Amino acid sequence: MRPTELVTLNMRELDRLKVIRAVVDRMLKPGLAAERLHLTVRQVERLVLRYKQAGAAGVGSAARGRPGNRKLDEATAYRALVLIRER
């Protein structure tokens, strides 16, 4: 991540970022952070590593901007709509 790159986070991710920053700054222990975020200590440790590597973007969703696994390709979706409208 570049320092001037814009990162979009939702409110839940912002709260998560605040807690992870507190862990990195040693203001909060990973166990307490895990309780606050309803995660395991191991998951908090992984988030801390991602935060150290990628900054705020590491705390955000990695799937943001990608299509869902169940999304139909446009041709199939169009064909389905045609069939539905015919019947």
C-alpha positions as CSV (number, residue, x, y, z in Angstrom):
1,M,0.0,0.0,0.0
2,R,1.3,3.5,-0.9
3,P,1.1,6.2,1.8
4,T,-1.3,8.3,-0.2
5,E,-3.6,5.5,-1.3
6,L,-7.2,5.8,-0.2
7,V,-8.6,3.0,1.9
8,T,-12.3,2.4,2.3
9,L,-13.4,0.8,5.6
10,N,-16.9,0.2,7.0
11,M,-17.7,1.0,10.6
12,R,-17.0,-2.5,11.8
13,E,-13.6,-2.4,10.2
14,L,-12.9,1.0,11.7
15,D,-13.6,-0.3,15.1
16,R,-11.4,-3.3,14.4
17,L,-8.6,-0.9,13.2
18,K,-8.8,1.0,16.5
19,V,-8.4,-2.1,18.5
20,I,-5.6,-3.5,16.4
21,R,-3.7,-0.1,16.6
22,A,-4.1,-0.3,20.4
23,V,-2.5,-3.8,20.4
24,V,0.3,-2.6,18.1
25,D,0.9,0.4,20.4
26,R,0.9,-2.0,23.4
27,M,-2.0,-0.2,25.0
28,L,-4.1,-3.4,24.9
29,K,-3.3,-7.1,25.2
30,P,-4.2,-9.5,22.4
31,G,-6.5,-11.4,24.8
32,L,-8.6,-8.4,25.6
33,A,-8.6,-7.4,22.0
34,A,-9.9,-10.8,21.0
35,E,-12.7,-10.5,23.5
36,R,-13.7,-7.0,22.2
37,L,-13.7,-8.1,18.6
38,H,-15.3,-11.5,19.3
39,L,-12.3,-13.3,17.7
40,T,-9.6,-15.7,18.9
41,V,-6.2,-14.5,20.0
42,R,-4.7,-16.2,16.9
43,Q,-7.0,-14.2,14.6
44,V,-6.0,-11.0,16.4
45,E,-2.3,-11.9,15.9
46,R,-3.0,-12.4,12.2
47,L,-4.7,-9.0,12.0
48,V,-1.8,-7.4,13.7
49,L,0.6,-8.9,11.2
50,R,-1.6,-7.8,8.3
51,Y,-1.8,-4.3,9.8
52,K,2.0,-4.1,10.1
53,Q,2.5,-5.2,6.5
54,A,-0.3,-3.4,4.7
55,G,-1.5,-0.7,7.1
56,A,-5.2,0.1,7.4
57,A,-5.9,-1.8,4.2
58,G,-4.7,-5.0,5.9
59,V,-7.6,-4.8,8.4
60,G,-10.2,-4.3,5.7
61,S,-11.9,-7.0,3.7
62,A,-9.7,-8.7,1.2
63,A,-12.7,-9.7,-0.9
64,R,-13.9,-6.1,-1.4
65,G,-14.3,-5.2,-5.1
66,R,-14.3,-8.8,-6.3
67,P,-17.5,-10.5,-7.6
68,G,-19.1,-13.1,-5.3
69,N,-18.5,-16.8,-5.8
70,R,-22.1,-17.4,-6.9
71,K,-22.3,-14.6,-9.4
72,L,-23.4,-15.7,-12.9
73,D,-21.6,-14.5,-15.9
74,E,-23.5,-12.0,-17.9
75,A,-24.4,-14.3,-20.8
76,T,-25.9,-16.9,-18.4
77,A,-27.8,-14.2,-16.5
78,Y,-29.2,-12.7,-19.7
79,R,-30.2,-16.2,-21.0
80,A,-32.0,-16.9,-17.7
81,L,-33.9,-13.6,-17.9
82,V,-35.0,-14.4,-21.5
83,L,-36.3,-17.8,-20.4
84,I,-38.1,-16.3,-17.5
85,R,-39.8,-13.6,-19.6
86,E,-40.9,-16.1,-22.2
87,R,-42.7,-18.2,-19.7
